[in-house]
């Protein structure tokens, strides 16, 4: 699911994935400050997210403002 958080005129965009609708542990994933949204949407982050979700852990991947 695509996620948007708006604050102070800026929009932080990300991707949230959950194994179910229940509350539980969550890992927040983000690229380094020199990275961009390609890292967040790319294969490596998707594979890590898929593994975590398969283990029952929700993930949210986001890119920093101005980086994609």
VOPA-170210 format. One record per atom (N, C-alpha, C): residue number from 1; z, x, y; chain. Coordinates in nm, 3 decimals. Example, Ala and Ser with C-alpha at 12.3 -4.5 7.8 and 13.67 -1.06 7.14 Angstrom:
! residues 2
NODE_1_0.780_1.319_-0.569_A
NODE_1_0.780_1.230_-0.450_A
NODE_1_0.780_1.320_-0.330_A
NODE_2_0.708_1.285_-0.225_A
NODE_2_0.714_1.367_-0.106_A
NODE_2_0.787_1.290_0.003_A
END
This chain:
! residues 68
NODE_1_0.000_0.084_-0.115_A
NODE_1_0.000_0.000_0.000_A
NODE_1_0.000_0.090_0.123_A
NODE_2_-0.084_0.061_0.218_A
NODE_2_-0.085_0.135_0.344_A
NODE_2_0.033_0.091_0.430_A
NODE_3_0.095_0.188_0.496_A
NODE_3_0.213_0.163_0.577_A
NODE_3_0.188_0.215_0.717_A
NODE_4_0.234_0.142_0.818_A
NODE_4_0.228_0.188_0.957_A
NODE_4_0.365_0.171_1.021_A
NODE_5_0.410_0.275_1.088_A
NODE_5_0.536_0.270_1.162_A
NODE_5_0.500_0.302_1.307_A
NODE_6_0.533_0.211_1.397_A
NODE_6_0.499_0.229_1.539_A
NODE_6_0.625_0.254_1.619_A
NODE_7_0.617_0.356_1.706_A
NODE_7_0.730_0.389_1.791_A
NODE_7_0.681_0.469_1.912_A
NODE_8_0.730_0.434_2.028_A
NODE_8_0.699_0.506_2.152_A
NODE_8_0.549_0.523_2.174_A
NODE_9_0.472_0.420_2.138_A
NODE_9_0.328_0.424_2.159_A
NODE_9_0.251_0.504_2.054_A
NODE_10_0.318_0.557_1.953_A
NODE_10_0.253_0.634_1.847_A
NODE_10_0.255_0.554_1.717_A
NODE_11_0.161_0.582_1.629_A
NODE_11_0.156_0.516_1.499_A
NODE_11_0.156_0.621_1.389_A
NODE_12_0.253_0.612_1.301_A
NODE_12_0.263_0.699_1.184_A
NODE_12_0.207_0.620_1.066_A
NODE_13_0.106_0.675_0.999_A
NODE_13_0.041_0.605_0.889_A
NODE_13_0.071_0.676_0.758_A
NODE_14_0.088_0.595_0.653_A
NODE_14_0.117_0.652_0.523_A
NODE_14_0.074_0.561_0.410_A
NODE_15_0.103_0.605_0.289_A
NODE_15_0.070_0.533_0.167_A
NODE_15_0.198_0.520_0.085_A
NODE_16_0.236_0.399_0.051_A
NODE_16_0.355_0.374_-0.029_A
NODE_16_0.313_0.327_-0.168_A
NODE_17_0.378_0.383_-0.270_A
NODE_17_0.352_0.341_-0.407_A
NODE_17_0.486_0.321_-0.477_A
NODE_18_0.497_0.211_-0.552_A
NODE_18_0.621_0.177_-0.621_A
NODE_18_0.592_0.141_-0.767_A
NODE_19_0.686_0.175_-0.855_A
NODE_19_0.669_0.135_-0.994_A
NODE_19_0.695_-0.014_-1.013_A
NODE_20_0.772_-0.076_-0.923_A
NODE_20_0.805_-0.219_-0.930_A
NODE_20_0.853_-0.263_-0.792_A
NODE_21_0.886_-0.388_-0.781_A
NODE_21_0.935_-0.440_-0.653_A
NODE_21_1.084_-0.413_-0.634_A
NODE_22_1.152_-0.362_-0.736_A
NODE_22_1.295_-0.335_-0.726_A
NODE_22_1.323_-0.214_-0.638_A
NODE_23_1.441_-0.215_-0.577_A
NODE_23_1.484_-0.098_-0.500_A
NODE_23_1.519_0.015_-0.597_A
NODE_24_1.501_0.136_-0.554_A
NODE_24_1.532_0.251_-0.638_A
NODE_24_1.509_0.379_-0.561_A
NODE_25_1.510_0.491_-0.631_A
NODE_25_1.489_0.619_-0.562_A
NODE_25_1.348_0.629_-0.505_A
NODE_26_1.336_0.705_-0.396_A
NODE_26_1.206_0.725_-0.332_A
NODE_26_1.193_0.869_-0.286_A
NODE_27_1.076_0.926_-0.304_A
NODE_27_1.044_1.060_-0.256_A
NODE_27_0.952_1.044_-0.136_A
NODE_28_0.984_1.112_-0.026_A
NODE_28_0.900_1.111_0.092_A
NODE_28_0.817_1.239_0.090_A
NODE_29_0.685_1.224_0.091_A
NODE_29_0.594_1.337_0.082_A
NODE_29_0.517_1.350_0.213_A
NODE_30_0.505_1.474_0.263_A
NODE_30_0.429_1.498_0.385_A
NODE_30_0.372_1.638_0.381_A
NODE_31_0.264_1.656_0.453_A
NODE_31_0.198_1.786_0.459_A
NODE_31_0.273_1.878_0.555_A
NODE_32_0.244_2.006_0.549_A
NODE_32_0.300_2.101_0.644_A
NODE_32_0.245_2.076_0.784_A
NODE_33_0.306_2.134_0.882_A
NODE_33_0.264_2.109_1.020_A
NODE_33_0.123_2.156_1.050_A
NODE_34_0.068_2.247_0.971_A
NODE_34_-0.070_2.291_0.992_A
NODE_34_-0.169_2.211_0.908_A
NODE_35_-0.119_2.117_0.828_A
NODE_35_-0.204_2.036_0.742_A
NODE_35_-0.259_1.915_0.814_A
NODE_36_-0.319_1.825_0.737_A
NODE_36_-0.371_1.701_0.795_A
NODE_36_-0.368_1.591_0.690_A
NODE_37_-0.418_1.474_0.727_A
NODE_37_-0.413_1.358_0.639_A
NODE_37_-0.487_1.382_0.507_A
NODE_38_-0.580_1.475_0.506_A
NODE_38_-0.652_1.504_0.382_A
NODE_38_-0.559_1.547_0.269_A
NODE_39_-0.451_1.617_0.305_A
NODE_39_-0.353_1.656_0.205_A
NODE_39_-0.283_1.533_0.147_A
NODE_40_-0.244_1.443_0.234_A
NODE_40_-0.170_1.324_0.194_A
NODE_40_-0.256_1.232_0.109_A
NODE_41_-0.382_1.220_0.144_A
NODE_41_-0.472_1.131_0.072_A
NODE_41_-0.545_1.203_-0.041_A
NODE_42_-0.530_1.333_-0.050_A
NODE_42_-0.604_1.413_-0.148_A
NODE_42_-0.550_1.405_-0.289_A
NODE_43_-0.621_1.471_-0.379_A
NODE_43_-0.591_1.468_-0.521_A
NODE_43_-0.452_1.516_-0.557_A
NODE_44_-0.410_1.630_-0.503_A
NODE_44_-0.282_1.688_-0.541_A
NODE_44_-0.167_1.593_-0.511_A
NODE_45_-0.160_1.541_-0.390_A
NODE_45_-0.051_1.449_-0.355_A
NODE_45_-0.060_1.321_-0.436_A
NODE_46_-0.182_1.272_-0.463_A
NODE_46_-0.199_1.151_-0.544_A
NODE_46_-0.149_1.174_-0.686_A
NODE_47_-0.179_1.290_-0.744_A
NODE_47_-0.134_1.321_-0.880_A
NODE_47_0.018_1.331_-0.887_A
NODE_48_0.078_1.397_-0.789_A
NODE_48_0.224_1.407_-0.786_A
NODE_48_0.284_1.269_-0.772_A
NODE_49_0.229_1.188_-0.682_A
NODE_49_0.278_1.052_-0.661_A
NODE_49_0.266_0.970_-0.789_A
NODE_50_0.153_0.978_-0.856_A
NODE_50_0.133_0.903_-0.980_A
NODE_50_0.237_0.941_-1.085_A
NODE_51_0.266_1.069_-1.098_A
NODE_51_0.367_1.115_-1.195_A
NODE_51_0.505_1.061_-1.161_A
NODE_52_0.540_1.066_-1.033_A
NODE_52_0.671_1.015_-0.992_A
NODE_52_0.682_0.865_-1.016_A
NODE_53_0.578_0.791_-0.980_A
NODE_53_0.579_0.645_-1.000_A
NODE_53_0.589_0.612_-1.149_A
NODE_54_0.518_0.687_-1.233_A
NODE_54_0.526_0.666_-1.379_A
NODE_54_0.667_0.693_-1.432_A
NODE_55_0.744_0.775_-1.359_A
NODE_55_0.882_0.806_-1.398_A
NODE_55_0.983_0.710_-1.333_A
NODE_56_0.933_0.608_-1.262_A
NODE_56_1.020_0.510_-1.201_A
NODE_56_1.066_0.543_-1.060_A
NODE_57_1.000_0.639_-0.995_A
NODE_57_1.038_0.681_-0.861_A
NODE_57_0.928_0.641_-0.762_A
NODE_58_0.966_0.567_-0.659_A
NODE_58_0.870_0.528_-0.555_A
NODE_58_0.837_0.648_-0.468_A
NODE_59_0.720_0.644_-0.405_A
NODE_59_0.682_0.751_-0.313_A
NODE_59_0.625_0.690_-0.185_A
NODE_60_0.637_0.766_-0.079_A
NODE_60_0.566_0.735_0.044_A
NODE_60_0.509_0.867_0.094_A
NODE_61_0.379_0.866_0.121_A
NODE_61_0.309_0.986_0.170_A
NODE_61_0.261_0.955_0.310_A
NODE_62_0.289_1.045_0.404_A
NODE_62_0.243_1.020_0.540_A
NODE_62_0.193_1.146_0.605_A
NODE_63_0.113_1.127_0.710_A
NODE_63_0.065_1.239_0.789_A
NODE_63_0.130_1.234_0.925_A
NODE_64_0.154_1.349_0.983_A
NODE_64_0.215_1.357_1.115_A
NODE_64_0.118_1.312_1.223_A
NODE_65_0.168_1.257_1.331_A
NODE_65_0.086_1.210_1.441_A
NODE_65_-0.004_1.324_1.490_A
NODE_66_-0.131_1.292_1.508_A
NODE_66_-0.226_1.390_1.559_A
NODE_66_-0.284_1.479_1.452_A
NODE_67_-0.255_1.452_1.326_A
NODE_67_-0.304_1.534_1.215_A
NODE_67_-0.390_1.453_1.118_A
NODE_68_-0.458_1.354_1.163_A
NODE_68_-0.547_1.277_1.077_A
NODE_68_-0.522_1.131_1.093_A
END
